[in-house]
Amino acid sequence: MTYIQLSYSDLALPALLVAMDGVLSLVLRLKLEKQLAIATVRMVVQLVLVGYVLTFLFAAVSPLWTALAAIIMVLFASREIVARQKRRLPGVWKYGLGAGCTLLAAGTVTMFALLTELRPDPWYHPRYALPLLGMILGNTMTGISLGLDVLTNSLVRERAAVESCLALGGTRYQALLPIIRDALRSGFMPIMNSMAAIGLVSLPGMMTGQILAGVEPVDAVKYQLLIMFLIAGGTGLGTLAAVLGGAHLMTDHRHRLRLDRIAAERSE
């Protein structure tokens, strides 16, 4: 199959589409042009750098380098989770909850896939481990950030109802259960939408890339199904751990609501 090689100059014309979005933001006064410019520059720099890093990692095939890259990915995912919160947890929990739940979910699911289904040789080969972790991590990060955001905002909004339930003798988990359910629904929604639309509305990049590379469509579908099952499992596990952990932090052993543990709402 013919390989179509792109030069940097070939990217100039498509980049004008991003510039068009910036112009629309200016004309409509959306005030998104600065964020769009920063995101575009970050994307370019990050992708160029990661291309060189992956080239080194794929050649080295070292468990230490692979583990270091995975830890860095988890830390950046934790940072993005914090950045998306309107109301943040204080102190070490601001990053610790997101990082811990992300590592637990994405790490566990990735290890499960490498050791049971894919079985590369060696099992920690970065050519398989890091792309798989990246796909699971990105979706898990979205689920956790949405779940925590709904949890903290709902606790502030429904404070009177929660405290009334506690005053009537309810436990902290009984009082927070409706809010926990809403937070979990929000965290699960993106992956559920992706699973429902895949193949009809969207054609996943990995499956399409394999077909273009000459893999039989049925085999490509099997790999894509495996990835989607892993992503769904990682998202569910991470969102559940984060929401339950956040609910536990927002109350104490005396079954009191502790909104003082939520930082003040950030101004836009």
TINUDREN-340067 format. One record per residue (C-alpha): residue number from 1; residue in one letter; x, y, z. Coordinates in Angstrom, 1 decimal. Example, Ala and Ser with C-alpha at 12.3 -4.5 7.8 and 13.67 -1.06 7.14 Angstrom:
2
+-----+--------+--------+--------+--------+
! num ! residu !     c1 !     c2 !     c3 !
+-----+--------+--------+--------+--------+
!   1 !      a !   12.3 !   -4.5 !    7.8 !
!   2 !      s !   13.7 !   -1.1 !    7.1 !
+-----+--------+--------+--------+--------+
END
This chain:
268
+-----+--------+--------+--------+--------+
! num ! residu !     c1 !     c2 !     c3 !
+-----+--------+--------+--------+--------+
!   1 !      m !    0.0 !    0.0 !    0.0 !
!   2 !      t !    1.3 !    3.5 !   -0.9 !
!   3 !      y !    2.5 !    5.5 !    2.1 !
!   4 !      i !    1.5 !    9.2 !    1.9 !
!   5 !      q !    4.2 !   11.3 !    3.6 !
!   6 !      l !    3.3 !   14.7 !    4.8 !
!   7 !      s !    5.7 !   17.6 !    5.1 !
!   8 !      y !    5.2 !   20.5 !    7.6 !
!   9 !      s !    4.2 !   22.8 !    4.7 !
!  10 !      d !    1.3 !   20.4 !    4.0 !
!  11 !      l !   -0.1 !   21.2 !    7.4 !
!  12 !      a !   -0.2 !   25.0 !    6.7 !
!  13 !      l !   -3.5 !   25.0 !    4.8 !
!  14 !      p !   -5.4 !   22.8 !    7.3 !
!  15 !      a !   -4.0 !   25.0 !   10.1 !
!  16 !      l !   -6.0 !   27.9 !    8.6 !
!  17 !      l !   -9.2 !   26.1 !    9.8 !
!  18 !      v !   -8.0 !   26.7 !   13.4 !
!  19 !      a !   -7.2 !   30.3 !   12.5 !
!  20 !      m !  -10.8 !   30.5 !   11.3 !
!  21 !      d !  -12.1 !   29.4 !   14.7 !
!  22 !      g !  -10.0 !   32.2 !   16.2 !
!  23 !      v !  -11.5 !   34.8 !   13.9 !
!  24 !      l !  -15.0 !   33.5 !   14.7 !
!  25 !      s !  -14.2 !   33.9 !   18.4 !
!  26 !      l !  -13.1 !   37.5 !   17.8 !
!  27 !      v !  -16.1 !   38.4 !   15.7 !
!  28 !      l !  -18.7 !   36.8 !   18.1 !
!  29 !      r !  -16.8 !   38.0 !   21.2 !
!  30 !      l !  -16.5 !   34.6 !   22.6 !
!  31 !      k !  -13.2 !   35.4 !   24.3 !
!  32 !      l !  -11.8 !   32.0 !   23.3 !
!  33 !      e !   -9.1 !   33.2 !   20.9 !
!  34 !      k !   -6.3 !   33.3 !   23.5 !
!  35 !      q !   -7.2 !   29.8 !   24.9 !
!  36 !      l !   -7.4 !   28.5 !   21.4 !
!  37 !      a !   -4.0 !   29.9 !   20.5 !
!  38 !      i !   -2.4 !   28.4 !   23.6 !
!  39 !      a !   -4.0 !   25.1 !   23.0 !
!  40 !      t !   -2.8 !   25.0 !   19.4 !
!  41 !      v !    0.8 !   25.8 !   20.3 !
!  42 !      r !    0.7 !   23.3 !   23.2 !
!  43 !      m !   -0.7 !   20.6 !   20.8 !
!  44 !      v !    2.0 !   21.2 !   18.2 !
!  45 !      v !    4.9 !   21.3 !   20.7 !
!  46 !      q !    3.6 !   18.3 !   22.7 !
!  47 !      l !    3.1 !   16.1 !   19.6 !
!  48 !      v !    6.5 !   16.9 !   18.1 !
!  49 !      l !    8.2 !   16.2 !   21.4 !
!  50 !      v !    6.3 !   13.0 !   22.1 !
!  51 !      g !    7.3 !   11.8 !   18.6 !
!  52 !      y !   11.0 !   12.0 !   19.5 !
!  53 !      v !   10.4 !   10.5 !   22.9 !
!  54 !      l !    8.4 !    7.5 !   21.6 !
!  55 !      t !   11.2 !    6.9 !   19.0 !
!  56 !      f !   13.7 !    6.6 !   21.9 !
!  57 !      l !   11.4 !    4.5 !   24.1 !
!  58 !      f !   10.5 !    2.1 !   21.3 !
!  59 !      a !   14.2 !    1.6 !   20.6 !
!  60 !      a !   15.2 !    1.3 !   24.3 !
!  61 !      v !   12.5 !   -1.2 !   25.4 !
!  62 !      s !   13.3 !   -0.6 !   29.0 !
!  63 !      p !   10.9 !   -1.3 !   31.9 !
!  64 !      l !   12.3 !    1.7 !   33.8 !
!  65 !      w !   11.8 !    4.1 !   30.9 !
!  66 !      t !    8.4 !    2.8 !   30.2 !
!  67 !      a !    7.4 !    3.1 !   33.8 !
!  68 !      l !    8.7 !    6.7 !   33.9 !
!  69 !      a !    6.8 !    7.6 !   30.8 !
!  70 !      a !    3.6 !    6.1 !   32.3 !
!  71 !      i !    4.0 !    8.0 !   35.6 !
!  72 !      i !    4.5 !   11.3 !   33.7 !
!  73 !      m !    1.3 !   10.6 !   31.7 !
!  74 !      v !   -0.6 !   10.0 !   34.9 !
!  75 !      l !    0.7 !   13.2 !   36.5 !
!  76 !      f !   -0.3 !   15.3 !   33.5 !
!  77 !      a !   -3.7 !   13.6 !   33.5 !
!  78 !      s !   -4.1 !   14.5 !   37.1 !
!  79 !      r !   -3.2 !   18.1 !   36.4 !
!  80 !      e !   -5.8 !   18.3 !   33.6 !
!  81 !      i !   -8.5 !   16.9 !   36.0 !
!  82 !      v !   -7.7 !   19.7 !   38.4 !
!  83 !      a !   -7.8 !   22.3 !   35.7 !
!  84 !      r !  -11.3 !   21.3 !   34.7 !
!  85 !      q !  -12.8 !   21.7 !   38.1 !
!  86 !      k !  -14.8 !   24.8 !   39.0 !
!  87 !      r !  -14.5 !   24.0 !   42.7 !
!  88 !      r !  -11.3 !   22.3 !   43.7 !
!  89 !      l !  -10.3 !   20.2 !   46.7 !
!  90 !      p !   -7.7 !   21.8 !   49.0 !
!  91 !      g !   -4.2 !   20.7 !   49.8 !
!  92 !      v !   -2.7 !   17.4 !   48.6 !
!  93 !      w !   -6.1 !   16.1 !   47.6 !
!  94 !      k !   -6.4 !   18.6 !   44.8 !
!  95 !      y !   -4.0 !   16.4 !   42.8 !
!  96 !      g !   -3.8 !   13.3 !   44.9 !
!  97 !      l !   -7.4 !   12.1 !   44.4 !
!  98 !      g !   -7.3 !   12.5 !   40.6 !
!  99 !      a !   -3.8 !   11.0 !   40.3 !
! 100 !      g !   -4.6 !    8.1 !   42.6 !
! 101 !      c !   -7.9 !    7.2 !   40.9 !
! 102 !      t !   -6.4 !    7.6 !   37.4 !
! 103 !      l !   -3.4 !    5.4 !   38.2 !
! 104 !      l !   -5.6 !    2.8 !   39.9 !
! 105 !      a !   -8.1 !    2.6 !   37.0 !
! 106 !      a !   -5.9 !    3.1 !   33.9 !
! 107 !      g !   -3.0 !    1.2 !   35.4 !
! 108 !      t !   -5.0 !   -1.8 !   36.5 !
! 109 !      v !   -6.9 !   -2.1 !   33.2 !
! 110 !      t !   -3.7 !   -1.6 !   31.1 !
! 111 !      m !   -1.8 !   -4.3 !   33.1 !
! 112 !      f !   -4.8 !   -6.6 !   32.7 !
! 113 !      a !   -4.8 !   -6.3 !   28.9 !
! 114 !      l !   -1.0 !   -6.6 !   28.6 !
! 115 !      l !   -0.8 !   -9.7 !   30.8 !
! 116 !      t !   -4.0 !  -11.6 !   29.6 !
! 117 !      e !   -5.1 !  -10.6 !   26.1 !
! 118 !      l !   -2.3 !   -8.9 !   24.2 !
! 119 !      r !    0.7 !  -10.6 !   25.8 !
! 120 !      p !    3.5 !   -8.7 !   24.0 !
! 121 !      d !    7.1 !   -9.9 !   24.4 !
! 122 !      p !    8.3 !   -8.4 !   26.7 !
! 123 !      w !    5.0 !   -7.6 !   28.4 !
! 124 !      y !    6.1 !   -4.0 !   29.2 !
! 125 !      h !    7.1 !   -3.2 !   25.5 !
! 126 !      p !    6.4 !    0.5 !   25.1 !
! 127 !      r !    5.1 !    0.0 !   21.6 !
! 128 !      y !    2.0 !   -1.6 !   23.1 !
! 129 !      a !    1.9 !   -0.4 !   26.7 !
! 130 !      l !    2.1 !    3.3 !   26.2 !
! 131 !      p !   -0.4 !    3.8 !   23.4 !
! 132 !      l !   -2.8 !    1.5 !   25.2 !
! 133 !      l !   -2.3 !    3.4 !   28.5 !
! 134 !      g !   -2.8 !    6.7 !   26.6 !
! 135 !      m !   -6.2 !    5.7 !   25.2 !
! 136 !      i !   -7.5 !    4.4 !   28.5 !
! 137 !      l !   -6.0 !    7.3 !   30.4 !
! 138 !      g !   -7.6 !   10.0 !   28.2 !
! 139 !      n !  -11.1 !    8.6 !   28.6 !
! 140 !      t !  -10.6 !    7.9 !   32.3 !
! 141 !      m !   -9.5 !   11.4 !   32.9 !
! 142 !      t !  -12.6 !   12.8 !   31.2 !
! 143 !      g !  -14.9 !   10.6 !   33.3 !
! 144 !      i !  -13.2 !   11.5 !   36.6 !
! 145 !      s !  -13.1 !   15.2 !   35.9 !
! 146 !      l !  -16.8 !   15.3 !   35.0 !
! 147 !      g !  -17.8 !   13.1 !   38.0 !
! 148 !      l !  -15.8 !   15.3 !   40.5 !
! 149 !      d !  -17.1 !   18.5 !   39.0 !
! 150 !      v !  -20.8 !   17.4 !   39.2 !
! 151 !      l !  -20.1 !   16.1 !   42.8 !
! 152 !      t !  -18.7 !   19.3 !   44.2 !
! 153 !      n !  -21.1 !   21.7 !   42.4 !
! 154 !      s !  -24.1 !   19.6 !   43.4 !
! 155 !      l !  -23.0 !   19.5 !   47.1 !
! 156 !      v !  -22.9 !   23.2 !   47.2 !
! 157 !      r !  -26.2 !   23.6 !   45.4 !
! 158 !      e !  -28.0 !   20.9 !   47.4 !
! 159 !      r !  -26.5 !   21.8 !   50.7 !
! 160 !      a !  -29.8 !   22.4 !   52.5 !
! 161 !      a !  -31.2 !   19.0 !   51.3 !
! 162 !      v !  -28.1 !   17.1 !   52.4 !
! 163 !      e !  -27.9 !   18.7 !   55.8 !
! 164 !      s !  -31.7 !   18.1 !   56.3 !
! 165 !      c !  -31.2 !   14.4 !   55.7 !
! 166 !      l !  -28.2 !   14.3 !   58.1 !
! 167 !      a !  -30.2 !   16.2 !   60.7 !
! 168 !      l !  -33.0 !   13.6 !   60.5 !
! 169 !      g !  -30.5 !   10.9 !   61.3 !
! 170 !      g !  -29.4 !    9.8 !   57.9 !
! 171 !      t !  -25.8 !    8.7 !   57.4 !
! 172 !      r !  -23.5 !   10.6 !   55.1 !
! 173 !      y !  -23.8 !    8.1 !   52.4 !
! 174 !      q !  -27.6 !    8.1 !   52.5 !
! 175 !      a !  -27.6 !   11.9 !   52.3 !
! 176 !      l !  -25.1 !   12.0 !   49.4 !
! 177 !      l !  -26.5 !    9.0 !   47.5 !
! 178 !      p !  -28.6 !   11.0 !   45.0 !
! 179 !      i !  -25.7 !   13.4 !   44.3 !
! 180 !      i !  -23.3 !   10.4 !   43.9 !
! 181 !      r !  -25.6 !    8.9 !   41.4 !
! 182 !      d !  -25.8 !   12.1 !   39.3 !
! 183 !      a !  -22.0 !   12.4 !   39.4 !
! 184 !      l !  -21.5 !    8.8 !   38.3 !
! 185 !      r !  -24.0 !    9.3 !   35.4 !
! 186 !      s !  -22.1 !   12.3 !   34.2 !
! 187 !      g !  -18.8 !   10.5 !   34.4 !
! 188 !      f !  -20.1 !    7.5 !   32.5 !
! 189 !      m !  -21.9 !    9.5 !   29.8 !
! 190 !      p !  -19.0 !   10.3 !   27.4 !
! 191 !      i !  -17.9 !    6.6 !   27.1 !
! 192 !      m !  -21.5 !    5.5 !   26.8 !
! 193 !      n !  -22.1 !    8.0 !   24.0 !
! 194 !      s !  -18.9 !    6.8 !   22.3 !
! 195 !      m !  -19.9 !    3.2 !   22.5 !
! 196 !      a !  -23.4 !    3.9 !   21.1 !
! 197 !      a !  -22.1 !    6.0 !   18.2 !
! 198 !      i !  -19.0 !    4.1 !   17.2 !
! 199 !      g !  -19.3 !    2.5 !   13.8 !
! 200 !      l !  -22.4 !    4.5 !   12.8 !
! 201 !      v !  -21.5 !    8.1 !   13.7 !
! 202 !      s !  -17.8 !    7.8 !   14.2 !
! 203 !      l !  -15.1 !    5.5 !   12.7 !
! 204 !      p !  -12.4 !    5.0 !   15.4 !
! 205 !      g !   -8.9 !    6.0 !   14.3 !
! 206 !      m !   -7.2 !    2.7 !   15.4 !
! 207 !      m !   -9.6 !    0.5 !   13.5 !
! 208 !      t !   -9.5 !    2.7 !   10.4 !
! 209 !      g !   -5.7 !    2.9 !   10.5 !
! 210 !      q !   -5.4 !   -0.9 !   10.7 !
! 211 !      i !   -7.8 !   -1.3 !    7.7 !
! 212 !      l !   -5.8 !    1.2 !    5.7 !
! 213 !      a !   -2.6 !   -0.7 !    6.6 !
! 214 !      g !   -4.0 !   -3.8 !    5.1 !
! 215 !      v !   -5.5 !   -5.6 !    8.1 !
! 216 !      e !   -8.6 !   -7.6 !    7.5 !
! 217 !      p !  -11.7 !   -5.5 !    8.6 !
! 218 !      v !  -13.0 !   -8.3 !   10.9 !
! 219 !      d !   -9.6 !   -8.5 !   12.7 !
! 220 !      a !   -9.5 !   -4.7 !   13.0 !
! 221 !      v !  -13.0 !   -4.7 !   14.5 !
! 222 !      k !  -11.8 !   -7.3 !   17.1 !
! 223 !      y !   -9.0 !   -5.0 !   18.2 !
! 224 !      q !  -11.2 !   -2.0 !   18.4 !
! 225 !      l !  -13.8 !   -3.9 !   20.5 !
! 226 !      l !  -11.0 !   -4.9 !   22.9 !
! 227 !      i !   -9.9 !   -1.3 !   23.2 !
! 228 !      m !  -13.5 !    0.0 !   23.8 !
! 229 !      f !  -14.1 !   -2.7 !   26.5 !
! 230 !      l !  -10.9 !   -1.7 !   28.2 !
! 231 !      i !  -11.7 !    2.0 !   28.0 !
! 232 !      a !  -15.2 !    1.5 !   29.4 !
! 233 !      g !  -13.8 !   -0.6 !   32.3 !
! 234 !      g !  -11.1 !    2.0 !   33.1 !
! 235 !      t !  -13.6 !    4.9 !   32.9 !
! 236 !      g !  -16.1 !    3.1 !   35.2 !
! 237 !      l !  -13.5 !    2.1 !   37.7 !
! 238 !      g !  -11.8 !    5.5 !   37.8 !
! 239 !      t !  -15.0 !    7.5 !   38.0 !
! 240 !      l !  -16.4 !    5.3 !   40.8 !
! 241 !      a !  -13.3 !    5.6 !   42.9 !
! 242 !      a !  -13.0 !    9.3 !   42.4 !
! 243 !      v !  -16.7 !   10.1 !   43.2 !
! 244 !      l !  -16.8 !    7.9 !   46.2 !
! 245 !      g !  -13.4 !    9.2 !   47.4 !
! 246 !      g !  -14.6 !   12.8 !   46.9 !
! 247 !      a !  -17.9 !   12.1 !   48.7 !
! 248 !      h !  -15.9 !   10.6 !   51.6 !
! 249 !      l !  -13.6 !   13.7 !   51.8 !
! 250 !      m !  -16.6 !   16.1 !   51.7 !
! 251 !      t !  -18.0 !   14.5 !   54.9 !
! 252 !      d !  -16.4 !   13.4 !   58.2 !
! 253 !      h !  -16.8 !   10.4 !   60.6 !
! 254 !      r !  -19.5 !   12.3 !   62.5 !
! 255 !      h !  -21.6 !   12.4 !   59.4 !
! 256 !      r !  -21.3 !   16.2 !   58.9 !
! 257 !      l !  -21.1 !   17.9 !   55.5 !
! 258 !      r !  -17.7 !   19.6 !   55.2 !
! 259 !      l !  -18.0 !   22.2 !   52.4 !
! 260 !      d !  -15.1 !   24.0 !   54.0 !
! 261 !      r !  -12.9 !   21.4 !   52.3 !
! 262 !      i !  -14.0 !   22.7 !   48.9 !
! 263 !      a !  -12.1 !   25.7 !   47.6 !
! 264 !      a !  -14.0 !   28.8 !   46.5 !
! 265 !      e !  -15.5 !   28.8 !   43.0 !
! 266 !      r !  -13.0 !   30.0 !   40.4 !
! 267 !      s !  -14.0 !   33.1 !   38.4 !
! 268 !      e !  -14.0 !   32.6 !   34.6 !
+-----+--------+--------+--------+--------+
END
